[in-house]
Amino acid sequence: MTKRTIWLHPEGSAVQIVDQRSLPHELSIATLRTSDEAAAAISEMWVRGAPLIGATAAYGFWLGTLEALGQKDSKAWLEACAARLLATRPTAVNLQWAISQQMDICRELAFEPKACQQACLANAQAIVEEDVAHCKAIGGHGLALIEAIYRKTGKAVQILTHCNAGRMACIEWGTATSPIYQAHAAGIPVHVWVDETRPRNQGARITAWELAEAGIPHTVIADNTGGHLMQHGMVDICLVGSDRTTALGDVANKIGTYLKALAAHDNDVPFYVALPSSSIDFSLQDGLKEIPIEKRGAGELSHIQGWSEEHAEILSVRLTPEHSPAVNYGFDVTPARLVTGLITERGICRAEREAIREMFPDLSAGA
């Protein structure tokens, strides 16, 4: 099993990724050699998860600097490259954050291709290493929450997740799973309720696969089971990730997160969001009004993929009537009032403007 989700190809002019479309049935490695291939990997969800999208975009832009060497107008080429990458997924702010960094570097270097190439590669690698460090730190802070529950109950801590906010959504560790990995390593008994996360089933496919690889006890549940479990005292804490969090603490995450937060609020179950600061959009205030919500293809909803034991391959089958229309919103927004706290690389804070500012005074100026 590969340790990371993205890395520089040994030949030095390409990037390799785990192609998540085939998980959990096959572990496939894909090679990205052009900026267009990087854009396709993001938009077609070969890679997914806000931190990994950002890292892939940063590497994709670097591939664009290699392509710029043969262009008459390198500035125009790189601006077009940035636009193509930015258009791939609108909700995850890490994409915008990473491309903005790369473009700022190129402006400082007057878009000179060779200089941009070296600097953008170094920055992409720095983004990767920073995410690893941030996710490990998130795990350390979240571990304290799990430890406190275990000290109080003396029983295995029951954790509910949504979607995949694990290492496959990041580089290593993950965000919401990092505290779980660290609790397991510390000998604290945990059990994870993994909801399937329709329509792409990132929970059932990827989170369950990750936890199984790590030897962590878990049970896959239907999306609509979480509320029932909470009503019957079977969930101690909810841990989810974030694709974009506003300066006021509103959280955009995979569709269905809001419903989990409502159920947690109604049953007095703590609901925590684990995220690096790169997923906080300090320029936005009202998540419901300002966060762009991606609408994906109806085929993700009308069809489902799975492993055919009869044919020994991954097959796609239709779930819905052929002529029934479908709409596929990729994300929803959980208002800050439903969030118990934000677990970041610098610690845990309330999902409120002043608390976020106090945690990130250097990043939130003007927010």
Secondary structure as UniProt FT lines:
FT   STRAND          6..8
FT   TURN            10..11
FT   STRAND          15..19
FT   HELIX           20..22
FT   TURN            23..25
FT   STRAND          28..32
FT   HELIX           35..43
FT   TURN            44..45
FT   HELIX           50..68
FT   TURN            69..70
FT   HELIX           74..86
FT   HELIX           93..108
FT   TURN            109..111
FT   HELIX           113..153
FT   STRAND          157..161
FT   HELIX           167..169
FT   TURN            176..177
FT   HELIX           178..185
FT   TURN            186..187
FT   STRAND          190..195
FT   TURN            198..201
FT   HELIX           203..207
FT   HELIX           208..214
FT   STRAND          218..221
FT   HELIX           223..225
FT   HELIX           226..231
FT   TURN            232..233
FT   STRAND          237..240
FT   STRAND          244..246
FT   TURN            247..248
FT   STRAND          251..254
FT   TURN            255..256
FT   HELIX           257..266
FT   TURN            267..268
FT   STRAND          271..274
FT   HELIX           277..279
FT   STRAND          280..281
FT   TURN            282..283
FT   HELIX           287..290
FT   STRAND          295..296
FT   HELIX           299..302
FT   STRAND          303..308
FT   TURN            309..312
FT   STRAND          313..318
FT   TURN            322..323
FT   STRAND          328..329
FT   STRAND          331..334
FT   HELIX           336..338
FT   STRAND          341..344
FT   TURN            345..346
FT   STRAND          347..349
FT   HELIX           353..359
FT   TURN            361..363
FT   TURN            365..366
//
